[in-house]
Amino acid sequence: MIQVTPQMRVLVARESLDFRKGIDGTAAICRGVLDDDPMGGKLFVFRNRARTMLRLLVYDGQGFWLMTKRLSAGRFRFWLDGDGEVAHQIDAHQLHVLLAGDNWRSTSPVDYWRQVG
């Protein structure tokens, strides 16, 4: 079971992914296109071209998890805008909103705790 904690770094890829790729192909996209280490503990999020499915890749220290969510109706309408970056880091609570099919940019988290003084 994968637990998405507030400390987990989540990267959302801008471009769609060919979902025929398995773990190795998706990890190669993380290395080549996103220029990031798929074994570094981050959770990577991809969408298909039709925007009906999301795929998550994460390494838990022993092996990779590759998860897919397919909507039974509708599409994932809220994705990254064209600002030039290949991936965008989001917070764990924004991932939950994204997986629910809602606008993850409309959420505003409580400020992170900072030591005073």
Backbone as XML, in Angstrom:
<?xml version="1.0"?>
<chain id="A" units="angstrom">
  <residue number="1" name="MET">
    <atom name="N" x="0.843" y="-1.184" z="0.000"/>
    <atom name="CA" x="0.000" y="0.000" z="0.000"/>
    <atom name="C" x="0.879" y="1.235" z="0.000"/>
  </residue>
  <residue number="2" name="ILE">
    <atom name="N" x="0.550" y="2.180" z="-0.837"/>
    <atom name="CA" x="1.308" y="3.423" z="-0.933"/>
    <atom name="C" x="0.577" y="4.506" z="-0.144"/>
  </residue>
  <residue number="3" name="GLN">
    <atom name="N" x="1.306" y="5.142" z="0.746"/>
    <atom name="CA" x="0.776" y="6.255" z="1.530"/>
    <atom name="C" x="1.339" y="7.546" z="0.963"/>
  </residue>
  <residue number="4" name="VAL">
    <atom name="N" x="0.490" y="8.443" z="0.548"/>
    <atom name="CA" x="0.939" y="9.747" z="0.066"/>
    <atom name="C" x="0.943" y="10.681" z="1.261"/>
  </residue>
  <residue number="5" name="THR">
    <atom name="N" x="2.150" y="11.032" z="1.704"/>
    <atom name="CA" x="2.305" y="11.879" z="2.885"/>
    <atom name="C" x="2.518" y="13.328" z="2.457"/>
  </residue>
  <residue number="6" name="PRO">
    <atom name="N" x="2.291" y="14.284" z="3.352"/>
    <atom name="CA" x="2.523" y="15.687" z="3.001"/>
    <atom name="C" x="3.967" y="15.976" z="2.612"/>
  </residue>
  <residue number="7" name="GLN">
    <atom name="N" x="4.907" y="15.161" z="3.092"/>
    <atom name="CA" x="6.314" y="15.385" z="2.787"/>
    <atom name="C" x="6.709" y="14.835" z="1.417"/>
  </residue>
  <residue number="8" name="MET">
    <atom name="N" x="5.877" y="14.009" z="0.819"/>
    <atom name="CA" x="6.217" y="13.374" z="-0.454"/>
    <atom name="C" x="6.209" y="14.402" z="-1.577"/>
  </residue>
  <residue number="9" name="ARG">
    <atom name="N" x="7.224" y="14.342" z="-2.417"/>
    <atom name="CA" x="7.295" y="15.227" z="-3.575"/>
    <atom name="C" x="6.560" y="14.571" z="-4.735"/>
  </residue>
  <residue number="10" name="VAL">
    <atom name="N" x="5.668" y="15.331" z="-5.354"/>
    <atom name="CA" x="4.827" y="14.834" z="-6.446"/>
    <atom name="C" x="5.116" y="15.682" z="-7.677"/>
  </residue>
  <residue number="11" name="LEU">
    <atom name="N" x="5.513" y="15.031" z="-8.771"/>
    <atom name="CA" x="5.775" y="15.723" z="-10.029"/>
    <atom name="C" x="4.731" y="15.321" z="-11.057"/>
  </residue>
  <residue number="12" name="VAL">
    <atom name="N" x="4.086" y="16.306" z="-11.666"/>
    <atom name="CA" x="3.081" y="16.075" z="-12.700"/>
    <atom name="C" x="3.710" y="16.420" z="-14.045"/>
  </residue>
  <residue number="13" name="ALA">
    <atom name="N" x="3.728" y="15.463" z="-14.961"/>
    <atom name="CA" x="4.300" y="15.686" z="-16.283"/>
    <atom name="C" x="3.311" y="16.439" z="-17.159"/>
  </residue>
  <residue number="14" name="ARG">
    <atom name="N" x="3.803" y="17.359" z="-17.953"/>
    <atom name="CA" x="2.949" y="18.163" z="-18.816"/>
    <atom name="C" x="2.418" y="17.366" z="-19.999"/>
  </residue>
  <residue number="15" name="GLU">
    <atom name="N" x="3.300" y="16.667" z="-20.682"/>
    <atom name="CA" x="2.913" y="15.946" z="-21.891"/>
    <atom name="C" x="2.244" y="14.621" z="-21.558"/>
  </residue>
  <residue number="16" name="SER">
    <atom name="N" x="1.434" y="14.157" z="-22.462"/>
    <atom name="CA" x="0.760" y="12.877" z="-22.265"/>
    <atom name="C" x="1.757" y="11.735" z="-22.437"/>
  </residue>
  <residue number="17" name="LEU">
    <atom name="N" x="1.423" y="10.591" z="-21.869"/>
    <atom name="CA" x="2.264" y="9.397" z="-21.902"/>
    <atom name="C" x="1.546" y="8.304" z="-22.670"/>
  </residue>
  <residue number="18" name="ASP">
    <atom name="N" x="2.285" y="7.562" z="-23.451"/>
    <atom name="CA" x="1.753" y="6.382" z="-24.121"/>
    <atom name="C" x="1.593" y="5.299" z="-23.052"/>
  </residue>
  <residue number="19" name="PHE">
    <atom name="N" x="0.357" y="4.952" z="-22.735"/>
    <atom name="CA" x="0.105" y="4.025" z="-21.625"/>
    <atom name="C" x="0.420" y="2.576" z="-21.975"/>
  </residue>
  <residue number="20" name="ARG">
    <atom name="N" x="0.916" y="2.329" z="-23.165"/>
    <atom name="CA" x="1.401" y="0.989" z="-23.468"/>
    <atom name="C" x="2.760" y="0.743" z="-22.826"/>
  </residue>
  <residue number="21" name="LYS">
    <atom name="N" x="3.407" y="1.813" z="-22.389"/>
    <atom name="CA" x="4.692" y="1.682" z="-21.701"/>
    <atom name="C" x="4.460" y="1.070" z="-20.321"/>
  </residue>
  <residue number="22" name="GLY">
    <atom name="N" x="5.340" y="0.206" z="-19.936"/>
    <atom name="CA" x="5.274" y="-0.397" z="-18.607"/>
    <atom name="C" x="6.126" y="0.393" z="-17.631"/>
  </residue>
  <residue number="23" name="ILE">
    <atom name="N" x="6.569" y="-0.282" z="-16.589"/>
    <atom name="CA" x="7.373" y="0.372" z="-15.556"/>
    <atom name="C" x="8.681" y="0.889" z="-16.138"/>
  </residue>
  <residue number="24" name="ASP">
    <atom name="N" x="9.387" y="0.042" z="-16.884"/>
    <atom name="CA" x="10.686" y="0.449" z="-17.414"/>
    <atom name="C" x="10.567" y="1.604" z="-18.397"/>
  </residue>
  <residue number="25" name="GLY">
    <atom name="N" x="9.563" y="1.585" z="-19.272"/>
    <atom name="CA" x="9.363" y="2.674" z="-20.219"/>
    <atom name="C" x="8.980" y="3.973" z="-19.536"/>
  </residue>
  <residue number="26" name="THR">
    <atom name="N" x="8.155" y="3.881" z="-18.507"/>
    <atom name="CA" x="7.756" y="5.075" z="-17.764"/>
    <atom name="C" x="8.932" y="5.631" z="-16.974"/>
  </residue>
  <residue number="27" name="ALA">
    <atom name="N" x="9.741" y="4.751" z="-16.377"/>
    <atom name="CA" x="10.937" y="5.200" z="-15.657"/>
    <atom name="C" x="11.927" y="5.858" z="-16.612"/>
  </residue>
  <residue number="28" name="ALA">
    <atom name="N" x="12.016" y="5.352" z="-17.843"/>
    <atom name="CA" x="12.896" y="5.961" z="-18.837"/>
    <atom name="C" x="12.425" y="7.368" z="-19.199"/>
  </residue>
  <residue number="29" name="ILE">
    <atom name="N" x="11.115" y="7.590" z="-19.244"/>
    <atom name="CA" x="10.569" y="8.931" z="-19.485"/>
    <atom name="C" x="10.950" y="9.857" z="-18.335"/>
  </residue>
  <residue number="30" name="CYS">
    <atom name="N" x="10.905" y="9.356" z="-17.111"/>
    <atom name="CA" x="11.301" y="10.165" z="-15.945"/>
    <atom name="C" x="12.760" y="10.598" z="-16.072"/>
  </residue>
  <residue number="31" name="ARG">
    <atom name="N" x="13.617" y="9.655" z="-16.483"/>
    <atom name="CA" x="15.045" y="9.965" z="-16.623"/>
    <atom name="C" x="15.314" y="10.882" z="-17.813"/>
  </residue>
  <residue number="32" name="GLY">
    <atom name="N" x="14.755" y="10.534" z="-18.965"/>
    <atom name="CA" x="15.094" y="11.243" z="-20.186"/>
    <atom name="C" x="14.375" y="12.559" z="-20.378"/>
  </residue>
  <residue number="33" name="VAL">
    <atom name="N" x="13.057" y="12.553" z="-20.282"/>
    <atom name="CA" x="12.262" y="13.743" z="-20.574"/>
    <atom name="C" x="12.169" y="14.668" z="-19.361"/>
  </residue>
  <residue number="34" name="LEU">
    <atom name="N" x="11.869" y="14.091" z="-18.201"/>
    <atom name="CA" x="11.703" y="14.910" z="-16.996"/>
    <atom name="C" x="13.030" y="15.219" z="-16.312"/>
  </residue>
  <residue number="35" name="ASP">
    <atom name="N" x="14.109" y="14.529" z="-16.730"/>
    <atom name="CA" x="15.444" y="14.730" z="-16.178"/>
    <atom name="C" x="15.447" y="14.567" z="-14.656"/>
  </residue>
  <residue number="36" name="ASP">
    <atom name="N" x="14.832" y="13.484" z="-14.194"/>
    <atom name="CA" x="14.743" y="13.218" z="-12.765"/>
    <atom name="C" x="14.942" y="11.737" z="-12.510"/>
  </residue>
  <residue number="37" name="ASP">
    <atom name="N" x="15.374" y="11.396" z="-11.305"/>
    <atom name="CA" x="15.637" y="10.013" z="-10.933"/>
    <atom name="C" x="14.346" y="9.355" z="-10.453"/>
  </residue>
  <residue number="38" name="PRO">
    <atom name="N" x="13.846" y="8.339" z="-11.158"/>
    <atom name="CA" x="12.606" y="7.692" z="-10.721"/>
    <atom name="C" x="12.767" y="6.899" z="-9.421"/>
  </residue>
  <residue number="39" name="MET">
    <atom name="N" x="14.012" y="6.647" z="-9.004"/>
    <atom name="CA" x="14.258" y="5.921" z="-7.753"/>
    <atom name="C" x="14.551" y="6.873" z="-6.593"/>
  </residue>
  <residue number="40" name="GLY">
    <atom name="N" x="14.303" y="8.148" z="-6.797"/>
    <atom name="CA" x="14.618" y="9.153" z="-5.800"/>
    <atom name="C" x="13.539" y="9.395" z="-4.764"/>
  </residue>
  <residue number="41" name="GLY">
    <atom name="N" x="12.447" y="8.647" z="-4.806"/>
    <atom name="CA" x="11.396" y="8.795" z="-3.802"/>
    <atom name="C" x="10.249" y="9.702" z="-4.200"/>
  </residue>
  <residue number="42" name="LYS">
    <atom name="N" x="10.320" y="10.295" z="-5.380"/>
    <atom name="CA" x="9.229" y="11.151" z="-5.833"/>
    <atom name="C" x="8.126" y="10.305" z="-6.455"/>
  </residue>
  <residue number="43" name="LEU">
    <atom name="N" x="6.939" y="10.860" z="-6.481"/>
    <atom name="CA" x="5.808" y="10.233" z="-7.143"/>
    <atom name="C" x="5.578" y="10.999" z="-8.440"/>
  </residue>
  <residue number="44" name="PHE">
    <atom name="N" x="5.569" y="10.289" z="-9.563"/>
    <atom name="CA" x="5.404" y="10.904" z="-10.871"/>
    <atom name="C" x="3.986" y="10.640" z="-11.378"/>
  </residue>
  <residue number="45" name="VAL">
    <atom name="N" x="3.348" y="11.673" z="-11.923"/>
    <atom name="CA" x="1.978" y="11.577" z="-12.418"/>
    <atom name="C" x="1.975" y="11.892" z="-13.912"/>
  </residue>
  <residue number="46" name="PHE">
    <atom name="N" x="1.332" y="11.021" z="-14.682"/>
    <atom name="CA" x="1.196" y="11.190" z="-16.123"/>
    <atom name="C" x="-0.273" y="11.044" z="-16.493"/>
  </residue>
  <residue number="47" name="ARG">
    <atom name="N" x="-0.661" y="11.585" z="-17.644"/>
    <atom name="CA" x="-2.017" y="11.394" z="-18.164"/>
    <atom name="C" x="-1.913" y="10.836" z="-19.566"/>
  </residue>
  <residue number="48" name="ASN">
    <atom name="N" x="-3.003" y="10.207" z="-20.016"/>
    <atom name="CA" x="-3.029" y="9.746" z="-21.403"/>
    <atom name="C" x="-3.516" y="10.887" z="-22.299"/>
  </residue>
  <residue number="49" name="ARG">
    <atom name="N" x="-3.403" y="10.705" z="-23.592"/>
    <atom name="CA" x="-3.752" y="11.758" z="-24.541"/>
    <atom name="C" x="-5.230" y="12.123" z="-24.468"/>
  </residue>
  <residue number="50" name="ALA">
    <atom name="N" x="-6.086" y="11.143" z="-24.229"/>
    <atom name="CA" x="-7.532" y="11.397" z="-24.171"/>
    <atom name="C" x="-7.969" y="12.037" z="-22.853"/>
  </residue>
  <residue number="51" name="ARG">
    <atom name="N" x="-7.065" y="12.144" z="-21.890"/>
    <atom name="CA" x="-7.340" y="12.716" z="-20.558"/>
    <atom name="C" x="-8.387" y="11.923" z="-19.781"/>
  </residue>
  <residue number="52" name="THR">
    <atom name="N" x="-8.442" y="10.629" z="-20.007"/>
    <atom name="CA" x="-9.382" y="9.789" z="-19.274"/>
    <atom name="C" x="-8.682" y="8.937" z="-18.222"/>
  </residue>
  <residue number="53" name="MET">
    <atom name="N" x="-7.346" y="8.884" z="-18.265"/>
    <atom name="CA" x="-6.596" y="8.047" z="-17.326"/>
    <atom name="C" x="-5.381" y="8.798" z="-16.798"/>
  </residue>
  <residue number="54" name="LEU">
    <atom name="N" x="-5.031" y="8.480" z="-15.571"/>
    <atom name="CA" x="-3.800" y="8.954" z="-14.954"/>
    <atom name="C" x="-2.956" y="7.748" z="-14.587"/>
  </residue>
  <residue number="55" name="ARG">
    <atom name="N" x="-1.652" y="7.916" z="-14.650"/>
    <atom name="CA" x="-0.728" y="6.860" z="-14.256"/>
    <atom name="C" x="0.266" y="7.450" z="-13.273"/>
  </residue>
  <residue number="56" name="LEU">
    <atom name="N" x="0.486" y="6.740" z="-12.163"/>
    <atom name="CA" x="1.406" y="7.170" z="-11.129"/>
    <atom name="C" x="2.526" y="6.156" z="-11.013"/>
  </residue>
  <residue number="57" name="LEU">
    <atom name="N" x="3.752" y="6.652" z="-10.928"/>
    <atom name="CA" x="4.931" y="5.808" z="-10.761"/>
    <atom name="C" x="5.665" y="6.271" z="-9.517"/>
  </residue>
  <residue number="58" name="VAL">
    <atom name="N" x="5.981" y="5.319" z="-8.638"/>
    <atom name="CA" x="6.743" y="5.646" z="-7.433"/>
    <atom name="C" x="7.619" y="4.454" z="-7.070"/>
  </residue>
  <residue number="59" name="TYR">
    <atom name="N" x="8.787" y="4.743" z="-6.530"/>
    <atom name="CA" x="9.715" y="3.715" z="-6.062"/>
    <atom name="C" x="9.677" y="3.729" z="-4.541"/>
  </residue>
  <residue number="60" name="ASP">
    <atom name="N" x="9.443" y="2.558" z="-3.914"/>
    <atom name="CA" x="9.297" y="2.506" z="-2.458"/>
    <atom name="C" x="10.537" y="1.992" z="-1.729"/>
  </residue>
  <residue number="61" name="GLY">
    <atom name="N" x="11.656" y="1.858" z="-2.414"/>
    <atom name="CA" x="12.878" y="1.365" z="-1.787"/>
    <atom name="C" x="13.155" y="-0.091" z="-2.105"/>
  </residue>
  <residue number="62" name="GLN">
    <atom name="N" x="12.121" y="-0.833" z="-2.472"/>
    <atom name="CA" x="12.279" y="-2.237" z="-2.846"/>
    <atom name="C" x="11.919" y="-2.474" z="-4.309"/>
  </residue>
  <residue number="63" name="GLY">
    <atom name="N" x="11.057" y="-1.649" z="-4.837"/>
    <atom name="CA" x="10.608" y="-1.820" z="-6.209"/>
    <atom name="C" x="9.667" y="-0.704" z="-6.610"/>
  </residue>
  <residue number="64" name="PHE">
    <atom name="N" x="9.245" y="-0.753" z="-7.855"/>
    <atom name="CA" x="8.361" y="0.271" z="-8.398"/>
    <atom name="C" x="6.899" y="-0.116" z="-8.225"/>
  </residue>
  <residue number="65" name="TRP">
    <atom name="N" x="6.073" y="0.903" z="-8.024"/>
    <atom name="CA" x="4.621" y="0.785" z="-8.075"/>
    <atom name="C" x="4.178" y="1.571" z="-9.298"/>
  </residue>
  <residue number="66" name="LEU">
    <atom name="N" x="3.340" y="0.964" z="-10.121"/>
    <atom name="CA" x="2.755" y="1.644" z="-11.274"/>
    <atom name="C" x="1.245" y="1.530" z="-11.136"/>
  </residue>
  <residue number="67" name="MET">
    <atom name="N" x="0.591" y="2.659" z="-10.909"/>
    <atom name="CA" x="-0.845" y="2.672" z="-10.661"/>
    <atom name="C" x="-1.553" y="3.442" z="-11.764"/>
  </residue>
  <residue number="68" name="THR">
    <atom name="N" x="-2.747" y="3.006" z="-12.103"/>
    <atom name="CA" x="-3.543" y="3.663" z="-13.134"/>
    <atom name="C" x="-4.938" y="3.944" z="-12.590"/>
  </residue>
  <residue number="69" name="LYS">
    <atom name="N" x="-5.418" y="5.141" z="-12.856"/>
    <atom name="CA" x="-6.811" y="5.468" z="-12.549"/>
    <atom name="C" x="-7.482" y="5.849" z="-13.852"/>
  </residue>
  <residue number="70" name="ARG">
    <atom name="N" x="-8.591" y="5.169" z="-14.155"/>
    <atom name="CA" x="-9.372" y="5.473" z="-15.345"/>
    <atom name="C" x="-10.743" y="5.964" z="-14.895"/>
  </residue>
  <residue number="71" name="LEU">
    <atom name="N" x="-11.146" y="7.105" z="-15.402"/>
    <atom name="CA" x="-12.475" y="7.632" z="-15.087"/>
    <atom name="C" x="-13.525" y="6.821" z="-15.832"/>
  </residue>
  <residue number="72" name="SER">
    <atom name="N" x="-14.616" y="6.524" z="-15.164"/>
    <atom name="CA" x="-15.700" y="5.797" z="-15.817"/>
    <atom name="C" x="-16.520" y="6.717" z="-16.714"/>
  </residue>
  <residue number="73" name="ALA">
    <atom name="N" x="-16.477" y="8.020" z="-16.437"/>
    <atom name="CA" x="-17.161" y="9.010" z="-17.269"/>
    <atom name="C" x="-16.414" y="10.330" z="-17.154"/>
  </residue>
  <residue number="74" name="GLY">
    <atom name="N" x="-16.342" y="11.058" z="-18.236"/>
    <atom name="CA" x="-15.700" y="12.367" z="-18.214"/>
    <atom name="C" x="-14.199" y="12.303" z="-18.454"/>
  </residue>
  <residue number="75" name="ARG">
    <atom name="N" x="-13.561" y="13.451" z="-18.259"/>
    <atom name="CA" x="-12.126" y="13.592" z="-18.489"/>
    <atom name="C" x="-11.493" y="14.393" z="-17.359"/>
  </residue>
  <residue number="76" name="PHE">
    <atom name="N" x="-10.187" y="14.258" z="-17.238"/>
    <atom name="CA" x="-9.429" y="15.114" z="-16.330"/>
    <atom name="C" x="-9.256" y="16.454" z="-17.037"/>
  </residue>
  <residue number="77" name="ARG">
    <atom name="N" x="-10.047" y="17.430" z="-16.648"/>
    <atom name="CA" x="-10.079" y="18.714" z="-17.347"/>
    <atom name="C" x="-8.959" y="19.647" z="-16.925"/>
  </residue>
  <residue number="78" name="PHE">
    <atom name="N" x="-8.481" y="19.514" z="-15.711"/>
    <atom name="CA" x="-7.529" y="20.473" z="-15.170"/>
    <atom name="C" x="-6.122" y="19.893" z="-15.234"/>
  </residue>
  <residue number="79" name="TRP">
    <atom name="N" x="-5.293" y="20.479" z="-16.069"/>
    <atom name="CA" x="-3.919" y="20.007" z="-16.234"/>
    <atom name="C" x="-3.018" y="21.217" z="-16.257"/>
  </residue>
  <residue number="80" name="LEU">
    <atom name="N" x="-1.780" y="21.038" z="-16.635"/>
    <atom name="CA" x="-0.808" y="22.130" z="-16.635"/>
    <atom name="C" x="-1.026" y="23.058" z="-17.821"/>
  </residue>
  <residue number="81" name="ASP">
    <atom name="N" x="-0.823" y="24.331" z="-17.585"/>
    <atom name="CA" x="-0.886" y="25.318" z="-18.660"/>
    <atom name="C" x="0.443" y="25.328" z="-19.402"/>
  </residue>
  <residue number="82" name="GLY">
    <atom name="N" x="0.486" y="25.999" z="-20.530"/>
    <atom name="CA" x="1.692" y="26.049" z="-21.356"/>
    <atom name="C" x="2.709" y="27.058" z="-20.869"/>
  </residue>
  <residue number="83" name="ASP">
    <atom name="N" x="3.359" y="26.792" z="-19.739"/>
    <atom name="CA" x="4.359" y="27.727" z="-19.221"/>
    <atom name="C" x="5.791" y="27.272" z="-19.482"/>
  </residue>
  <residue number="84" name="GLY">
    <atom name="N" x="5.976" y="26.262" z="-20.314"/>
    <atom name="CA" x="7.305" y="25.877" z="-20.734"/>
    <atom name="C" x="7.993" y="24.799" z="-19.918"/>
  </residue>
  <residue number="85" name="GLU">
    <atom name="N" x="7.533" y="24.506" z="-18.730"/>
    <atom name="CA" x="8.191" y="23.475" z="-17.933"/>
    <atom name="C" x="7.677" y="22.090" z="-18.323"/>
  </residue>
  <residue number="86" name="VAL">
    <atom name="N" x="8.540" y="21.073" z="-18.202"/>
    <atom name="CA" x="8.149" y="19.715" z="-18.584"/>
    <atom name="C" x="7.393" y="19.011" z="-17.466"/>
  </residue>
  <residue number="87" name="ALA">
    <atom name="N" x="7.572" y="19.460" z="-16.226"/>
    <atom name="CA" x="6.863" y="18.887" z="-15.082"/>
    <atom name="C" x="6.655" y="19.970" z="-14.040"/>
  </residue>
  <residue number="88" name="HIS">
    <atom name="N" x="5.649" y="19.768" z="-13.225"/>
    <atom name="CA" x="5.311" y="20.743" z="-12.189"/>
    <atom name="C" x="5.161" y="20.009" z="-10.868"/>
  </residue>
  <residue number="89" name="GLN">
    <atom name="N" x="5.772" y="20.527" z="-9.827"/>
    <atom name="CA" x="5.650" y="19.908" z="-8.508"/>
    <atom name="C" x="4.384" y="20.400" z="-7.822"/>
  </residue>
  <residue number="90" name="ILE">
    <atom name="N" x="3.609" y="19.454" z="-7.288"/>
    <atom name="CA" x="2.401" y="19.802" z="-6.549"/>
    <atom name="C" x="2.472" y="19.179" z="-5.160"/>
  </residue>
  <residue number="91" name="ASP">
    <atom name="N" x="1.594" y="19.626" z="-4.279"/>
    <atom name="CA" x="1.528" y="19.091" z="-2.919"/>
    <atom name="C" x="0.671" y="17.834" z="-2.887"/>
  </residue>
  <residue number="92" name="ALA">
    <atom name="N" x="0.806" y="17.077" z="-1.817"/>
    <atom name="CA" x="0.067" y="15.820" z="-1.677"/>
    <atom name="C" x="-1.442" y="16.054" z="-1.705"/>
  </residue>
  <residue number="93" name="HIS">
    <atom name="N" x="-1.927" y="17.104" z="-1.047"/>
    <atom name="CA" x="-3.371" y="17.349" z="-1.048"/>
    <atom name="C" x="-3.852" y="17.724" z="-2.454"/>
  </residue>
  <residue number="94" name="GLN">
    <atom name="N" x="-3.004" y="18.386" z="-3.248"/>
    <atom name="CA" x="-3.374" y="18.708" z="-4.618"/>
    <atom name="C" x="-3.467" y="17.442" z="-5.471"/>
  </residue>
  <residue number="95" name="LEU">
    <atom name="N" x="-2.621" y="16.445" z="-5.176"/>
    <atom name="CA" x="-2.706" y="15.169" z="-5.881"/>
    <atom name="C" x="-4.049" y="14.506" z="-5.623"/>
  </residue>
  <residue number="96" name="HIS">
    <atom name="N" x="-4.515" y="14.540" z="-4.391"/>
    <atom name="CA" x="-5.811" y="13.938" z="-4.060"/>
    <atom name="C" x="-6.946" y="14.634" z="-4.815"/>
  </residue>
  <residue number="97" name="VAL">
    <atom name="N" x="-6.862" y="15.954" z="-4.930"/>
    <atom name="CA" x="-7.875" y="16.704" z="-5.679"/>
    <atom name="C" x="-7.794" y="16.348" z="-7.158"/>
  </residue>
  <residue number="98" name="LEU">
    <atom name="N" x="-6.575" y="16.234" z="-7.687"/>
    <atom name="CA" x="-6.387" y="15.852" z="-9.089"/>
    <atom name="C" x="-6.949" y="14.467" z="-9.367"/>
  </residue>
  <residue number="99" name="LEU">
    <atom name="N" x="-6.695" y="13.513" z="-8.474"/>
    <atom name="CA" x="-7.200" y="12.159" z="-8.654"/>
    <atom name="C" x="-8.724" y="12.100" z="-8.601"/>
  </residue>
  <residue number="100" name="ALA">
    <atom name="N" x="-9.328" y="13.057" z="-7.914"/>
    <atom name="CA" x="-10.785" y="13.132" z="-7.859"/>
    <atom name="C" x="-11.364" y="13.800" z="-9.103"/>
  </residue>
  <residue number="101" name="GLY">
    <atom name="N" x="-10.496" y="14.322" z="-9.980"/>
    <atom name="CA" x="-10.962" y="14.939" z="-11.212"/>
    <atom name="C" x="-11.316" y="16.399" z="-11.079"/>
  </residue>
  <residue number="102" name="ASP">
    <atom name="N" x="-10.909" y="17.024" z="-9.993"/>
    <atom name="CA" x="-11.267" y="18.417" z="-9.761"/>
    <atom name="C" x="-10.067" y="19.326" z="-10.032"/>
  </residue>
  <residue number="103" name="ASN">
    <atom name="N" x="-10.262" y="20.631" z="-9.866"/>
    <atom name="CA" x="-9.231" y="21.618" z="-10.138"/>
    <atom name="C" x="-8.247" y="21.677" z="-8.979"/>
  </residue>
  <residue number="104" name="TRP">
    <atom name="N" x="-7.086" y="21.086" z="-9.173"/>
    <atom name="CA" x="-6.076" y="21.026" z="-8.110"/>
    <atom name="C" x="-5.452" y="22.386" z="-7.845"/>
  </residue>
  <residue number="105" name="ARG">
    <atom name="N" x="-5.558" y="23.330" z="-8.784"/>
    <atom name="CA" x="-4.985" y="24.663" z="-8.572"/>
    <atom name="C" x="-5.860" y="25.533" z="-7.664"/>
  </residue>
  <residue number="106" name="SER">
    <atom name="N" x="-7.110" y="25.135" z="-7.465"/>
    <atom name="CA" x="-8.020" y="25.950" z="-6.660"/>
    <atom name="C" x="-7.864" y="25.692" z="-5.165"/>
  </residue>
  <residue number="107" name="THR">
    <atom name="N" x="-7.051" y="24.711" z="-4.798"/>
    <atom name="CA" x="-6.877" y="24.410" z="-3.376"/>
    <atom name="C" x="-5.802" y="25.295" z="-2.790"/>
  </residue>
  <residue number="108" name="SER">
    <atom name="N" x="-5.990" y="25.670" z="-1.550"/>
    <atom name="CA" x="-4.976" y="26.472" z="-0.863"/>
    <atom name="C" x="-4.670" y="25.805" z="0.469"/>
  </residue>
  <residue number="109" name="PRO">
    <atom name="N" x="-3.458" y="25.298" z="0.622"/>
    <atom name="CA" x="-3.112" y="24.591" z="1.853"/>
    <atom name="C" x="-2.878" y="25.549" z="3.014"/>
  </residue>
  <residue number="110" name="VAL">
    <atom name="N" x="-2.910" y="24.994" z="4.186"/>
    <atom name="CA" x="-2.504" y="25.737" z="5.369"/>
    <atom name="C" x="-0.993" y="25.936" z="5.259"/>
  </residue>
  <residue number="111" name="ASP">
    <atom name="N" x="-0.509" y="27.088" z="5.686"/>
    <atom name="CA" x="0.934" y="27.331" z="5.628"/>
    <atom name="C" x="1.694" y="26.268" z="6.412"/>
  </residue>
  <residue number="112" name="TYR">
    <atom name="N" x="2.847" y="25.889" z="5.890"/>
    <atom name="CA" x="3.681" y="24.913" z="6.584"/>
    <atom name="C" x="4.221" y="25.508" z="7.868"/>
  </residue>
  <residue number="113" name="TRP">
    <atom name="N" x="4.398" y="24.657" z="8.847"/>
    <atom name="CA" x="4.875" y="25.098" z="10.147"/>
    <atom name="C" x="6.301" y="25.596" z="10.035"/>
  </residue>
  <residue number="114" name="ARG">
    <atom name="N" x="6.554" y="26.713" z="10.670"/>
    <atom name="CA" x="7.916" y="27.275" z="10.723"/>
    <atom name="C" x="8.248" y="27.601" z="12.163"/>
  </residue>
  <residue number="115" name="GLN">
    <atom name="N" x="9.484" y="27.297" z="12.544"/>
    <atom name="CA" x="9.916" y="27.615" z="13.905"/>
    <atom name="C" x="10.067" y="29.121" z="14.045"/>
  </residue>
  <residue number="116" name="VAL">
    <atom name="N" x="9.581" y="29.653" z="15.140"/>
    <atom name="CA" x="9.652" y="31.079" z="15.397"/>
    <atom name="C" x="10.892" y="31.352" z="16.227"/>
  </residue>
  <residue number="117" name="GLY">
    <atom name="N" x="11.630" y="32.370" z="15.815"/>
    <atom name="CA" x="12.796" y="32.797" z="16.603"/>
    <atom name="C" x="13.999" y="32.155" z="16.272"/>
  </residue>
</chain>
